[in-house]
Amino acid sequence: MLQLNYHPFELAFEYPFTISKGTKTHQPTLIVSLGLGSLKGYGEAPAINYYNVTVQGMIEALEAKRAVLTRYALTDPYRFWHFLEHLLPGQNFLIAALDIAGWDLFAQMRRQPLYRLLGLERERMPLVDYTIGIDTKEKMLEKLHAHPAPVYKIKMSQTSDLDILAALRCATDKPFRIDANEAFSLEEIKYMLPELQQLGVHLIEQPLPKNAWEEMKELKAISTIPLFADESCVGAADVKRCAESFHGINIKLTKCGGITPALSMIKEARTLGLKVMMGSMNESTVGSAAIAHLLPLLDEADADGPLLLCEDVAGGLSIENGIMQLSPRPGLGIEFWGEKRKRQV
């Protein structure tokens, strides 16, 4: 029988984290573990209020299905995900945590790091960015100087943020990614495009509302900067439609339901000529390690949760100058502490 455990946490951000949808000082998250004998696999599901996902809601769903979950015989992670999809319909965040834990455990059973189990080699991997949340110009400059990075992701919510972006550009020559989280209208982003290009922006993420498909097609036709879908691309059913309106997609493991559907989404995106990014939902080292093992499949990586948080719950992953280093241990290679600790800087 599978051993099922979970651990809720509230992890503090180094700085209050603001995007166009609001501000938070802590990230609620649920760590789940699946065990067989002495082996334990771990997964993570951060709670996101604008997706109506709470830690308590996930715990209640887990407890309601505990008896069925613990009787499952884990022989194939792909089959396990389909079992979870039917057992917990609509619970993608929780399914993702269980799916990641299942892959971690299965790879440990096979005595291989997860990336190797998936047939991947850690070569030519994208660099991880550092995200600068919306703030005053002075505070955003402070964040940039405090966190040297090879790529910066800048949150924006209004056209006047161009002045802040210009100030940030004066402080670094590193590439910028812009993430609007649906904040702009078509006319606003068209007005901003020339200056964004001049300021060295090499990627724009979700500039328009998620259902503005026709407007995104119009924007794609004129934009020299690649446009990536985030809120418009939740799961596998969205990939094909995104190909008409975006140059790439940002896959979030928590939103799509874990590693298993993400692998399918990456494959389909490639057949459609889409670029692929994998993004963070402010996961700790547990969830970020899952992204780290998939880096060889990606063009862009936004997995800076452990850098944004000043507390963590596990070791075994480091991010230095945009490079994610994994431990050589089987599975995800993490060491879960069972408690939160201050991040070592």
N, C-alpha and C positions, 0 to 999 in steps of 0.2 A: 504493500500500500504506500501511496505517496504521503509524505509528511507535509502538512500545510501550516505555515505560520505567516504572520504579517506584523509590521512595525510602523505605526504612524509617526511622522515627524513634522515639525515646523522649523524650516531652515532659514536663517536670517540672510538677507542680501547685504553685501558690503555697502552699497548705496541704495536708497529707495529706487525701485525699478519702475519707470514710467514709460508706457506706450500710449498710443492714441485711445486705447480702451480703458485706461486707468493706471493707478499707482499701487504698488504693494511693497511692504518692507520684509515680508516673510513668504516663503514658498511652502505651502502644505504639500506633503507627499506621502505616498504609501509604498513601503518596501514589502514585497512578498517573497517567500521562500518556499521551494519545493524540494523535499529531501527523499533520498533512498539510502538507507544505511548510514554510512558516515559522510555521504556526499550531499551537498546542498547547492541548489541553483537559486539565483536571485534576480528579481526584476523590479521595475519601479513604475509607478503611475503618479505623476504630479497632478494635483487638483487644480483645475482652471475654472474660474467662476463664469466666464462668458461662454463656456461649453456646459455649464450646469453640472460640473463634476465636483463632488466633494469626497473627502477622505471617509467620512462617516457613511456616505452612501455606498462606497466601494466595499467597506467592511461589512455592511449589512448584506450586500449581494454575495460576498464570499461566504459568510456564515450560512446563508440560505442554501448554498450549493456545496457546502463542505463535504457532506457524506458522499456525494456523487464524485466530486473532484478527487478525494483521497482514494477512491477505488479504481481510478484510472491507471492502466498499465502503460507507462511511457516507453514506447518502442519506436516512435517516429514523430519528430516535432511537427511535421506538416500535418499529420493526422490529428495530433493533439490540438493544433489551432482550429481545425474544422470542428472538433469536439467542443472547444470553448465557444466558438461562434454560435453553435446551436444551444449550448447550455446557458450562455449569458448574452442574449441578443440585445444589441444596442449599447453594450457596455464596453466600447472599444478601448477606453483607457485601462480598465481592469484586465481585459483580455490581453492587452499589450504587455502588462506587467507579468502575467502568468506565462505568456508566450516566450518572453525574454528569459524568465526563470527556467522554463522547459528547455530552451536551447542551451542555456548555461549548464544545466544538469546533464543533458544528453551528451554534450561535448566532454564534460568531465567523465562520464561513463565510457567514452571512447578515448579518453586520455589525450585529448588534443585541444589546443586553443580553438575558439570558435571560428576564427577566420580560416584556419587551416581545414577544419571540418567542412567548411563551405567551399573549399578548393581555391582560396584566395591567397595571394602573395602581397605582403606589405611593401609595395613598390609604387612610385609615382602617385603618392596619395596627396589629396588637397590639403592645404593649410587651414587650420581652424581660426576663425575670426575672434575678435573681442567686441561685444556689443556695448554701445554707449546709449543708455536710455535718455529719454527727453528730460531736459533740465535747463537751468540757466546757461548762458554761454560760458560763464566762468566755471561752473561746476562740470560741464561737459569737457572743457579743456583740462580741468584737473584730472578727470577720469582717464583721458587720453594720455596725459603725461605719466600717470601712475601705472599704466598698463601698456608698455610697449608691445606692439603686435604687428605681424606682417600684413594683416588685413583688418579693417574696422567696419563694423556694421553700425550704422547710425539710424536711430529711430527718429522719424519725422511725423508731424501731424498738421502742419500749416505751411503756407508758402513763405511766411516770414522766417521760417527755420533755415532758409537759404543763407541768411546772414550768419547764423551759427555755423553752418557747414563751411562757409568761406573762412571763418576764423579757425576752424579745425584744420582746413587745408593749409593754412599758413603755418600750422604747427607740425605737420607731417607730410611726407610725400607718398605714404602708403596708400594702396587702393581703398576706396570706400564702397560699401554696399549700403543702399538705402532701403529701409523697411518702413512702410507707411501703415501697415495693418488696416488697410481699406480706407484711409483717412481722406483721400483726395477725390475731387471730381475730374472728369476728363479734361475740362478746360484748364483747371489748375495744373494738372500734370503736364499738359501740352505747353503751357506757359513756362514751366520749370525746366523742361527738357534741355534747352540749349545751355543753361547755366549748370545743370547737373553734369552734362557732358564736359563742360569746361573745367569743372571742379574735380574731375578724375573719378567720377562714379562709374563703376564697371558692371553694376547689377542693380536693378530695382525690384523689390519684392512687394507684391500685392498693393499696387498704388490705388486701385479702385475697389469699390464694394464687391464682395465675392460673386454676386449674381449679375454683375455688369458685363455680360459676355460680349454683347455687340460693341460696346464702347471699348472693351479691351482689344477686340479685333482691329478697330480703327487705330488705337494707340500702337499696337504691334506693327501695323503697316508703316508707321512713320518713325518709330523709335530706333535709334542707332545703339541704344543701351539695352542689353538683354533684360527681358521682363520675366520674373518668376512668380508662379502661383503659390500661395500659401493657404489662406482661408478658402480659396476656390478649389483646392485639391486636398480633400480630406481622406478619401479612400480610393480603392482601385477603380470604382465606377466613374471617377472624375478625370482620369488620366487622358482618355481619348478626347474629351471635350476641351481640355486645357491645351491640346496641341494646336487648336485653331486660334487661340487667343494669347498664348504665352510662348516664350522661347524655352522655358524650363519649368520644373516643378520643385517645390520644397516638400519633401516627405517628412512628416513627423511620426515617429514610431507610435507615440501615444494616441494620436488621432486615427491612424489607419488600422491599429490593432496589433502592432508588433512587428517583429522581424519577418515572419512568414509572409504577410501580405506586402510588406515593403519590398521583398525580393521580387514578387510578381509585378509590382508597380515599376520598379527599376527596369525590368525586362521589357515591359510594354512601352515605357518611355523611350527606350533606346530604339525600338522598332519604329516609333513615330518621329524620331529625330529630335527629341527633347533632351535638354541638359537636365542633370539631376543634382539637386542639393539635398542634404539631410539636415534637419533643423532641431534646435533645442527647445524644450518647454521648461527650461530651467531645472533640468534633472541634476541630481547629485552624481557622484562618480558611478553609482550603480547603473543608472539609465544611460549615462554618457559613454560608459564602456561598451554598451551594445552598439552605439553609433561608431565608436572607434574601430570595432571589428569589421564594419561594413565600408570603411573609408576607401578601399581599393576600387569599389564600384561607383564612386561618386566623382562629380566634377567640382563641387563646392561643398564646404562643411561649415555648419554653424552649430558647434557642440561645446559652447563655452559655459554651460551651467556651473561647473565647478569653479570657474574663474569669477563668476558673478556673485556666487554665494560665499559667505565667510564662514560657513559651517558645512561639514560633510559627514557622511555616515560610513564611508568605506575608503580603503586604500587600494593600490594596485594600478592606478592610472595617473599619468602626469601629462601636463600640457606646457611645453616650453617653446616660446617663439612660434606658436602655431602648430607645433608638431606634437601629436598625441603618442605617448609611449606606453605600451602595455607591458604587464608582467608576463613572463613565459609560462605561467601556470595554465592548466587546462581550463576550458570553459571561458567565461568572461575574464578570468584571471584576477578577480577582485578579492579583497579581504573585508568582509562585512564586520563592522565593529559592534553592532547592536546598540549603539548610542551615537549621539551627534558630538562632534569635536570641532574645535576651531580649526579652520584651514591653515596649514603651514604655508607661509608666503616665502 
